[in-house]
Amino acid sequence: QSSDDEPPEVELKELPPHLEYAFLGDNEKWPVIIAKDLNVNEKTALINVLKSRKKAIAWKLTDIRGIDPEFCTHKILLEEDYSPKVRSQRRVNLKIHDVIKKEVEKQ
């Protein structure tokens, strides 16, 4: 599936004041972030260059050639019937607490 077929589904987030969104397609599709302080001619030229090179932009992890998407994806493997639990902190026996504290402070 090529990135040219359909635009990525992205959530447009609030940007810092010096940046703004520009779109390479109609109906606010293919978003890119550009500097806000560009003049109209510079914005138009930049957007035209980006439109002509749209295939060079990796819109999704699967678009990046030479890098396996599995390498960039983090998974936590859990058993299906396991539910995560929060355990309370274990207490150290008060008799050996001072010994441990002295040992840690030595190092």
N, C-alpha and C positions, 0 to 999 in steps of 0.2 A: 504494500500500500504506500503510495507516494504521498509526500507532504503537499504536493501540488493539487491533489484531488479534493481534500477537505481541510478546512482550517482547524488548528488545535483548539480544544475546549480549555480556555484559561479563565481564571478569575482575575479581573482587573482590580488591582489593589491601589491604595492611595500612594502617590509618588511624592518624593521630596519636591519642594517648590521650584527647583531649577529644571525639572524634567516634566515631560508630558508624553501622552500616548499619541502615536500616529498609526494609521491603518493602511495596509498595502492592498486591501480588497474593499469591496462594497459592504455596506451594512455592518461596519465595525468588525471586520474579519481580518485576520493576519496582523495582530498588534505588534508594534515595535515601540521602543522607548527612545525618544530623542530629546535633545536639549531645548529648553523653552526659549532661550535667548537668540535663536537663529532667526534671521530675517526671512521674509516670505520666499525670496528667490533661493536662499540656501535650503530651506525646508523642502521646497519643490524639487530641487536638484537631488537632495539626499533621498527623498522618497522615490524618485524615478530610478536612482541607482539601486536602491534596495529592491524595488519591484523587478528590475531586470535581473537581479542576482538572487531572487527569492529561493531558488533551489539550493543555493549554497548555505542557507541558514538552517540549522538543525532545530526544527520546531518541537520535536519529541526525542526521547532517548533512542528510539528505534531508527531515527534518521541519521544518527552519528555513525559514519562508516568506520570500521576498524575497531570499534569498542563494543563488546558484548553487553547488551542491556542488563544481563544478570550481574555483571561486574558493578554496575551503578545502583543496583537495587538491593535494599536491605530487607531481610526477612527474619522474623523471629519464629522459629519452629516450635510449636506447642502441640501437645497431644490434643486430639479433638475434644475429649471429655474433661480436659483440665480447665479449671477456672483460676485466674490469678488471685493470690491472696496477699494481704499485707501482714507481715509478722512484726511483733513488737521487738524492741531491742533487748538483747540478752544482758542480764546483769552479771557482773563479776563478783565473786565471793569477796566480801569486805576484808577478810584476813590476808588475801593475796593481792588486793588492789594496790596497796602501797608498794609492794615488791615490783609489780608490773610497771607502775608509774616511774619508779627509780630506774628500772631497766630501760625504759623508753627514753628518759631524759639523758642517760649516758650516751646513747647513740646520737 
